[in-house]
Amino acid sequence: MTLLQRVARIVNRAVLPAVSSPRLNRLTSGRMTVVRYTGRRSGRAVSLPVAYRSERDRLTIDVSFPDKKTWWRNFTGDGAPLTVRLDGIERPGQATAVRDGDRVRIEVTLNPPDSAPPTN
């Protein structure tokens, strides 16, 4: 594990409760959320705080230092299901990683609010 990955793990552990908390989330609402997905190879449930941009039922998550991170690779190819917490509501969707040179972003298409969660 690289130094950046160790630091990111510590920061994520500190930020995750704040972003997950209904009270504290007001400070980050509209900019940060928690994504939940199942690791493609590990099969483990993962919760990760991320910054995002939204446009209707689509989110974009930019991945900083993508070559030093591995989590976004769960969404390569056809992508994978995930859930995001928006305005206190868990929203399922489909996420796909898009690489453009040195940049990587995750494009998320959210399911309608009343639909069933995605299955792996």
PyMOL CGO cylinders between C-alpha atoms (Angstrom):
from pymol import cmd
from pymol.cgo import CYLINDER

trace = [
    CYLINDER, 0.00, 0.00, 0.00, 1.39, 3.38, -0.99, 0.3, 1, 1, 1, 1, 1, 1,
    CYLINDER, 1.39, 3.38, -0.99, 1.60, 6.40, 1.29, 0.3, 1, 1, 1, 1, 1, 1,
    CYLINDER, 1.60, 6.40, 1.29, -1.23, 8.07, -0.66, 0.3, 1, 1, 1, 1, 1, 1,
    CYLINDER, -1.23, 8.07, -0.66, -3.44, 5.01, -0.18, 0.3, 1, 1, 1, 1, 1, 1,
    CYLINDER, -3.44, 5.01, -0.18, -2.71, 4.96, 3.58, 0.3, 1, 1, 1, 1, 1, 1,
    CYLINDER, -2.71, 4.96, 3.58, -3.49, 8.67, 3.92, 0.3, 1, 1, 1, 1, 1, 1,
    CYLINDER, -3.49, 8.67, 3.92, -6.67, 8.27, 1.84, 0.3, 1, 1, 1, 1, 1, 1,
    CYLINDER, -6.67, 8.27, 1.84, -7.81, 5.39, 4.07, 0.3, 1, 1, 1, 1, 1, 1,
    CYLINDER, -7.81, 5.39, 4.07, -7.34, 7.52, 7.20, 0.3, 1, 1, 1, 1, 1, 1,
    CYLINDER, -7.34, 7.52, 7.20, -9.10, 10.55, 5.66, 0.3, 1, 1, 1, 1, 1, 1,
    CYLINDER, -9.10, 10.55, 5.66, -11.97, 8.39, 4.39, 0.3, 1, 1, 1, 1, 1, 1,
    CYLINDER, -11.97, 8.39, 4.39, -12.48, 6.89, 7.86, 0.3, 1, 1, 1, 1, 1, 1,
    CYLINDER, -12.48, 6.89, 7.86, -12.68, 10.40, 9.31, 0.3, 1, 1, 1, 1, 1, 1,
    CYLINDER, -12.68, 10.40, 9.31, -14.94, 11.84, 6.59, 0.3, 1, 1, 1, 1, 1, 1,
    CYLINDER, -14.94, 11.84, 6.59, -17.31, 8.88, 6.20, 0.3, 1, 1, 1, 1, 1, 1,
    CYLINDER, -17.31, 8.88, 6.20, -19.21, 9.46, 9.48, 0.3, 1, 1, 1, 1, 1, 1,
    CYLINDER, -19.21, 9.46, 9.48, -19.64, 13.17, 8.73, 0.3, 1, 1, 1, 1, 1, 1,
    CYLINDER, -19.64, 13.17, 8.73, -20.98, 12.56, 5.25, 0.3, 1, 1, 1, 1, 1, 1,
    CYLINDER, -20.98, 12.56, 5.25, -23.19, 9.70, 6.49, 0.3, 1, 1, 1, 1, 1, 1,
    CYLINDER, -23.19, 9.70, 6.49, -24.66, 11.68, 9.39, 0.3, 1, 1, 1, 1, 1, 1,
    CYLINDER, -24.66, 11.68, 9.39, -28.00, 13.37, 8.62, 0.3, 1, 1, 1, 1, 1, 1,
    CYLINDER, -28.00, 13.37, 8.62, -27.01, 16.35, 10.80, 0.3, 1, 1, 1, 1, 1, 1,
    CYLINDER, -27.01, 16.35, 10.80, -23.48, 16.85, 9.55, 0.3, 1, 1, 1, 1, 1, 1,
    CYLINDER, -23.48, 16.85, 9.55, -24.38, 16.04, 5.96, 0.3, 1, 1, 1, 1, 1, 1,
    CYLINDER, -24.38, 16.04, 5.96, -26.03, 19.45, 5.62, 0.3, 1, 1, 1, 1, 1, 1,
    CYLINDER, -26.03, 19.45, 5.62, -22.53, 20.93, 5.44, 0.3, 1, 1, 1, 1, 1, 1,
    CYLINDER, -22.53, 20.93, 5.44, -21.55, 18.74, 2.50, 0.3, 1, 1, 1, 1, 1, 1,
    CYLINDER, -21.55, 18.74, 2.50, -24.92, 18.16, 0.84, 0.3, 1, 1, 1, 1, 1, 1,
    CYLINDER, -24.92, 18.16, 0.84, -24.79, 18.67, -2.89, 0.3, 1, 1, 1, 1, 1, 1,
    CYLINDER, -24.79, 18.67, -2.89, -21.02, 18.19, -3.01, 0.3, 1, 1, 1, 1, 1, 1,
    CYLINDER, -21.02, 18.19, -3.01, -20.20, 15.01, -1.13, 0.3, 1, 1, 1, 1, 1, 1,
    CYLINDER, -20.20, 15.01, -1.13, -21.92, 11.69, -0.66, 0.3, 1, 1, 1, 1, 1, 1,
    CYLINDER, -21.92, 11.69, -0.66, -21.22, 8.10, 0.24, 0.3, 1, 1, 1, 1, 1, 1,
    CYLINDER, -21.22, 8.10, 0.24, -21.11, 5.49, -2.50, 0.3, 1, 1, 1, 1, 1, 1,
    CYLINDER, -21.11, 5.49, -2.50, -21.70, 1.86, -1.61, 0.3, 1, 1, 1, 1, 1, 1,
    CYLINDER, -21.70, 1.86, -1.61, -20.77, -1.00, -3.89, 0.3, 1, 1, 1, 1, 1, 1,
    CYLINDER, -20.77, -1.00, -3.89, -19.54, -4.56, -3.83, 0.3, 1, 1, 1, 1, 1, 1,
    CYLINDER, -19.54, -4.56, -3.83, -15.90, -5.11, -4.75, 0.3, 1, 1, 1, 1, 1, 1,
    CYLINDER, -15.90, -5.11, -4.75, -15.66, -6.93, -8.06, 0.3, 1, 1, 1, 1, 1, 1,
    CYLINDER, -15.66, -6.93, -8.06, -12.85, -9.26, -6.98, 0.3, 1, 1, 1, 1, 1, 1,
    CYLINDER, -12.85, -9.26, -6.98, -13.12, -9.21, -3.19, 0.3, 1, 1, 1, 1, 1, 1,
    CYLINDER, -13.12, -9.21, -3.19, -16.90, -9.47, -2.95, 0.3, 1, 1, 1, 1, 1, 1,
    CYLINDER, -16.90, -9.47, -2.95, -16.73, -7.14, 0.06, 0.3, 1, 1, 1, 1, 1, 1,
    CYLINDER, -16.73, -7.14, 0.06, -19.16, -4.30, 0.69, 0.3, 1, 1, 1, 1, 1, 1,
    CYLINDER, -19.16, -4.30, 0.69, -17.40, -0.94, 0.35, 0.3, 1, 1, 1, 1, 1, 1,
    CYLINDER, -17.40, -0.94, 0.35, -18.56, 2.49, 1.56, 0.3, 1, 1, 1, 1, 1, 1,
    CYLINDER, -18.56, 2.49, 1.56, -16.55, 5.42, 0.29, 0.3, 1, 1, 1, 1, 1, 1,
    CYLINDER, -16.55, 5.42, 0.29, -17.05, 9.18, 0.68, 0.3, 1, 1, 1, 1, 1, 1,
    CYLINDER, -17.05, 9.18, 0.68, -16.72, 11.00, -2.64, 0.3, 1, 1, 1, 1, 1, 1,
    CYLINDER, -16.72, 11.00, -2.64, -17.17, 14.46, -4.09, 0.3, 1, 1, 1, 1, 1, 1,
    CYLINDER, -17.17, 14.46, -4.09, -19.61, 14.62, -6.98, 0.3, 1, 1, 1, 1, 1, 1,
    CYLINDER, -19.61, 14.62, -6.98, -21.39, 16.84, -9.48, 0.3, 1, 1, 1, 1, 1, 1,
    CYLINDER, -21.39, 16.84, -9.48, -24.97, 16.19, -10.43, 0.3, 1, 1, 1, 1, 1, 1,
    CYLINDER, -24.97, 16.19, -10.43, -27.30, 16.88, -13.28, 0.3, 1, 1, 1, 1, 1, 1,
    CYLINDER, -27.30, 16.88, -13.28, -30.78, 15.46, -12.75, 0.3, 1, 1, 1, 1, 1, 1,
    CYLINDER, -30.78, 15.46, -12.75, -30.42, 11.67, -12.41, 0.3, 1, 1, 1, 1, 1, 1,
    CYLINDER, -30.42, 11.67, -12.41, -26.75, 11.61, -13.40, 0.3, 1, 1, 1, 1, 1, 1,
    CYLINDER, -26.75, 11.61, -13.40, -23.72, 12.04, -11.16, 0.3, 1, 1, 1, 1, 1, 1,
    CYLINDER, -23.72, 12.04, -11.16, -20.10, 12.52, -12.08, 0.3, 1, 1, 1, 1, 1, 1,
    CYLINDER, -20.10, 12.52, -12.08, -17.35, 11.56, -9.65, 0.3, 1, 1, 1, 1, 1, 1,
    CYLINDER, -17.35, 11.56, -9.65, -13.86, 12.72, -10.60, 0.3, 1, 1, 1, 1, 1, 1,
    CYLINDER, -13.86, 12.72, -10.60, -11.08, 10.39, -9.42, 0.3, 1, 1, 1, 1, 1, 1,
    CYLINDER, -11.08, 10.39, -9.42, -7.98, 12.26, -8.27, 0.3, 1, 1, 1, 1, 1, 1,
    CYLINDER, -7.98, 12.26, -8.27, -4.67, 10.45, -8.83, 0.3, 1, 1, 1, 1, 1, 1,
    CYLINDER, -4.67, 10.45, -8.83, -6.39, 7.50, -10.55, 0.3, 1, 1, 1, 1, 1, 1,
    CYLINDER, -6.39, 7.50, -10.55, -3.18, 5.57, -11.16, 0.3, 1, 1, 1, 1, 1, 1,
    CYLINDER, -3.18, 5.57, -11.16, -2.56, 5.49, -7.42, 0.3, 1, 1, 1, 1, 1, 1,
    CYLINDER, -2.56, 5.49, -7.42, -6.07, 4.29, -6.58, 0.3, 1, 1, 1, 1, 1, 1,
    CYLINDER, -6.07, 4.29, -6.58, -7.85, 1.05, -7.34, 0.3, 1, 1, 1, 1, 1, 1,
    CYLINDER, -7.85, 1.05, -7.34, -11.47, 1.46, -6.23, 0.3, 1, 1, 1, 1, 1, 1,
    CYLINDER, -11.47, 1.46, -6.23, -12.63, 3.01, -9.50, 0.3, 1, 1, 1, 1, 1, 1,
    CYLINDER, -12.63, 3.01, -9.50, -11.57, -0.10, -11.43, 0.3, 1, 1, 1, 1, 1, 1,
    CYLINDER, -11.57, -0.10, -11.43, -14.68, -1.82, -10.08, 0.3, 1, 1, 1, 1, 1, 1,
    CYLINDER, -14.68, -1.82, -10.08, -16.60, 0.24, -12.63, 0.3, 1, 1, 1, 1, 1, 1,
    CYLINDER, -16.60, 0.24, -12.63, -14.57, -0.43, -15.80, 0.3, 1, 1, 1, 1, 1, 1,
    CYLINDER, -14.57, -0.43, -15.80, -16.06, -2.16, -18.83, 0.3, 1, 1, 1, 1, 1, 1,
    CYLINDER, -16.06, -2.16, -18.83, -19.83, -2.39, -18.51, 0.3, 1, 1, 1, 1, 1, 1,
    CYLINDER, -19.83, -2.39, -18.51, -19.68, -0.80, -15.07, 0.3, 1, 1, 1, 1, 1, 1,
    CYLINDER, -19.68, -0.80, -15.07, -21.34, -2.04, -11.91, 0.3, 1, 1, 1, 1, 1, 1,
    CYLINDER, -21.34, -2.04, -11.91, -24.26, -1.22, -9.63, 0.3, 1, 1, 1, 1, 1, 1,
    CYLINDER, -24.26, -1.22, -9.63, -23.87, 1.06, -6.63, 0.3, 1, 1, 1, 1, 1, 1,
    CYLINDER, -23.87, 1.06, -6.63, -25.96, 3.14, -4.29, 0.3, 1, 1, 1, 1, 1, 1,
    CYLINDER, -25.96, 3.14, -4.29, -25.48, 6.76, -3.31, 0.3, 1, 1, 1, 1, 1, 1,
    CYLINDER, -25.48, 6.76, -3.31, -27.08, 8.70, -0.49, 0.3, 1, 1, 1, 1, 1, 1,
    CYLINDER, -27.08, 8.70, -0.49, -28.71, 11.89, -1.76, 0.3, 1, 1, 1, 1, 1, 1,
    CYLINDER, -28.71, 11.89, -1.76, -30.86, 14.12, 0.43, 0.3, 1, 1, 1, 1, 1, 1,
    CYLINDER, -30.86, 14.12, 0.43, -31.07, 11.35, 3.02, 0.3, 1, 1, 1, 1, 1, 1,
    CYLINDER, -31.07, 11.35, 3.02, -32.31, 8.77, 0.50, 0.3, 1, 1, 1, 1, 1, 1,
    CYLINDER, -32.31, 8.77, 0.50, -30.36, 5.77, -0.77, 0.3, 1, 1, 1, 1, 1, 1,
    CYLINDER, -30.36, 5.77, -0.77, -30.49, 5.84, -4.58, 0.3, 1, 1, 1, 1, 1, 1,
    CYLINDER, -30.49, 5.84, -4.58, -29.40, 2.83, -6.64, 0.3, 1, 1, 1, 1, 1, 1,
    CYLINDER, -29.40, 2.83, -6.64, -27.70, 3.31, -9.96, 0.3, 1, 1, 1, 1, 1, 1,
    CYLINDER, -27.70, 3.31, -9.96, -25.25, 2.03, -12.52, 0.3, 1, 1, 1, 1, 1, 1,
    CYLINDER, -25.25, 2.03, -12.52, -21.69, 3.40, -12.54, 0.3, 1, 1, 1, 1, 1, 1,
    CYLINDER, -21.69, 3.40, -12.54, -19.15, 3.29, -15.34, 0.3, 1, 1, 1, 1, 1, 1,
    CYLINDER, -19.15, 3.29, -15.34, -15.53, 4.42, -15.25, 0.3, 1, 1, 1, 1, 1, 1,
    CYLINDER, -15.53, 4.42, -15.25, -14.43, 6.62, -18.13, 0.3, 1, 1, 1, 1, 1, 1,
    CYLINDER, -14.43, 6.62, -18.13, -10.73, 7.22, -18.73, 0.3, 1, 1, 1, 1, 1, 1,
    CYLINDER, -10.73, 7.22, -18.73, -9.66, 10.24, -20.77, 0.3, 1, 1, 1, 1, 1, 1,
    CYLINDER, -9.66, 10.24, -20.77, -5.86, 10.34, -20.89, 0.3, 1, 1, 1, 1, 1, 1,
    CYLINDER, -5.86, 10.34, -20.89, -4.62, 10.83, -17.33, 0.3, 1, 1, 1, 1, 1, 1,
    CYLINDER, -4.62, 10.83, -17.33, -8.10, 11.61, -16.01, 0.3, 1, 1, 1, 1, 1, 1,
    CYLINDER, -8.10, 11.61, -16.01, -10.75, 9.20, -14.77, 0.3, 1, 1, 1, 1, 1, 1,
    CYLINDER, -10.75, 9.20, -14.77, -14.34, 9.91, -13.87, 0.3, 1, 1, 1, 1, 1, 1,
    CYLINDER, -14.34, 9.91, -13.87, -17.17, 7.71, -12.75, 0.3, 1, 1, 1, 1, 1, 1,
    CYLINDER, -17.17, 7.71, -12.75, -20.44, 8.39, -14.52, 0.3, 1, 1, 1, 1, 1, 1,
    CYLINDER, -20.44, 8.39, -14.52, -23.47, 7.28, -12.51, 0.3, 1, 1, 1, 1, 1, 1,
    CYLINDER, -23.47, 7.28, -12.51, -26.95, 6.92, -13.94, 0.3, 1, 1, 1, 1, 1, 1,
    CYLINDER, -26.95, 6.92, -13.94, -29.40, 6.80, -11.05, 0.3, 1, 1, 1, 1, 1, 1,
    CYLINDER, -29.40, 6.80, -11.05, -32.46, 4.56, -11.12, 0.3, 1, 1, 1, 1, 1, 1,
    CYLINDER, -32.46, 4.56, -11.12, -35.81, 6.27, -10.56, 0.3, 1, 1, 1, 1, 1, 1,
    CYLINDER, -35.81, 6.27, -10.56, -36.37, 6.91, -6.82, 0.3, 1, 1, 1, 1, 1, 1,
    CYLINDER, -36.37, 6.91, -6.82, -39.08, 4.25, -6.51, 0.3, 1, 1, 1, 1, 1, 1,
    CYLINDER, -39.08, 4.25, -6.51, -37.21, 1.43, -8.28, 0.3, 1, 1, 1, 1, 1, 1,
    CYLINDER, -37.21, 1.43, -8.28, -35.68, -1.64, -6.67, 0.3, 1, 1, 1, 1, 1, 1,
    CYLINDER, -35.68, -1.64, -6.67, -31.97, -1.71, -5.77, 0.3, 1, 1, 1, 1, 1, 1,
    CYLINDER, -31.97, -1.71, -5.77, -29.57, -3.10, -8.38, 0.3, 1, 1, 1, 1, 1, 1,
    CYLINDER, -29.57, -3.10, -8.38, -28.35, -6.66, -8.11, 0.3, 1, 1, 1, 1, 1, 1,
    CYLINDER, -28.35, -6.66, -8.11, -24.78, -7.82, -8.66, 0.3, 1, 1, 1, 1, 1, 1,
]
cmd.load_cgo(trace, "trace")
